[in-house]
Amino acid sequence: MWKVGTRGRIGIRTWKRWCASAHRTVPTEETNTEDEGTSKRRLAKRRAALFVGYAGSKYRGSQINRERAKGCTVEEILEEAIYRAGFIVENNYQDFGKLRWSRCSRTDKGVHAACNVVSLKLVVEPGAFEVDEEGIEIAERVNRHLPNDIHVSSVKRVSKSFRAREWCKSRTYQYYVPGKILGIENENPQKERLQKLQETLDFYVGNRPFHNFTVMKNYVQKPSIEKDEGGGPAETMVFAGDENNIAAEERRSKRAWGSLKWQLEVDPRDKVGSSHYRKITDFVVKEPLRTAAGKYLVPLQVTGVSFMYNQIRIMVGTAIAITMGAIPIDALPAFFAQPARTRLPIAPPHTLVLAGAEFYPFRQPHTQAHNSLFQGPMGEERSRTFLQEAILPEIFAAAEAEEWDEWINVVLETAPSPEELDRFVCTYQEWREERKRIALSRAQEQESASSQSTTQ
């Protein structure tokens, strides 16, 4: 019997000798046992990026929330599968801080992903990525423990400093609009209507304040409380699976519209700041798709540095409302004015897909080369297959749901009157002219001061 020290515990070396003499396995990051019960072998710690797809219809968002949505988020199910596959040691299980867990994007309730990226610390065989650069074997071992609506297409090794969120350069989403909503139900879609839709989407491109395209109060100028779980500064405070937020969102989608307000004075408690700005680099109407049932879907593809809570769905909802004549297109610039406060239509979530992401270059492990993270050919093919077999069928079904008919009816019926919109636009134009006048006056004052300084 080994003696216990004065502090009431034995030393680590003594404990290891005791384990060895009793033929016990010491549970450290150097050893592990595979899920099928194979013999002990030495493993190595590796930072890796998992390319993950999921059909989000059954989940309350992708981001883990152990208190408010236990067992109902994609990340919680994914983490358990990685653990059961033997790639997470027990000491790190359910601790995203120790795992250095970071997601490229987080998606809301009902939203899908063809390719999201999660980075974390795994324990694998030392040469795993040398013999299988795309990590297909690792992906398959994880997939054995996942439901059919979540799928890991590939796993790539990354540097120790890599975090999916911080190293992500841009995200790309696709939103599938049912053709019937736009009046496109035959083989000759109305080109004029699609052109008007594209004209609306073009206005979103650039670095703009999208405070009217999200839940404005959720964005503050301080680090997010979720930072340890892969979040960061200026992120939404809305939690995946929060019943209060879900209920509020559903009520909002049914109301569709709110009053058009204009702040005559700046309220410090309701001020537009840098956290409300987002940069959109591309927003295009893609070629309409035809389903097996003969129905049309119009894909809208948007790429941006990052997006706020519900931003894409509100951009799409507003664009549809403009295309269908519920909002004049000349009102769109007013929604981006800092004094403007309004609630815009939010499109349903079930046809939104995270398509992929682009990353900044990083130094490859054990080399001096700097490359960006991307999937290999096998991983890309596996992602496409999952999109075709698991995600698109759910999108096609959602596009035929009655909620779309209800939604467009609410948008058209509850839109502000033409008189209200005219007053709102006129107020915006007056505000814009006043800003121009003030800017011109300041420029003249600076020029005059500069001239006087030169003369003296």
Secondary structure, 3 states (H helix, E strand, C coil): CCCCCCCCCCCHHHHHHHHHHCCCCCCCCCEECCCCCCCCEECEEEEEEEEEEECHHHCCCCCCCCCCCCCCCHHHHHHHHHHHCCCCCCCCCCCHHHHCCEECCCCCCCCEEEEEEEEEEEEECCCHHHHCCCCHHHHHHHHCCCCCCEEEEEEEECCCCCCHHHHEEEEEEEEEEEHHHHCCCCCCCCHHHHHHHHHHHHHHCEEEECHHHCCHHHCCCCECCCHHHCCCECCCCCCCCCHHHHHHHHHHHHHCCCCCEECCCCCHHHCCCHHHEEEEEEEEECCCEECCCCCEEEEEEEEECCCCCCHHHHHHHHHHHHHCCCCCHHHHHHHHCCCEECCCCCCCCCCEEEEEEEECCEECCCCCCEECCCCCHHHHHHHHHHHHHHHHHHHHHHHCCHHHHHHHHHHHHCCCCHHHHHHHHHHHHHHHHHHHHHHHHHHHHHHHHHHHHHHC
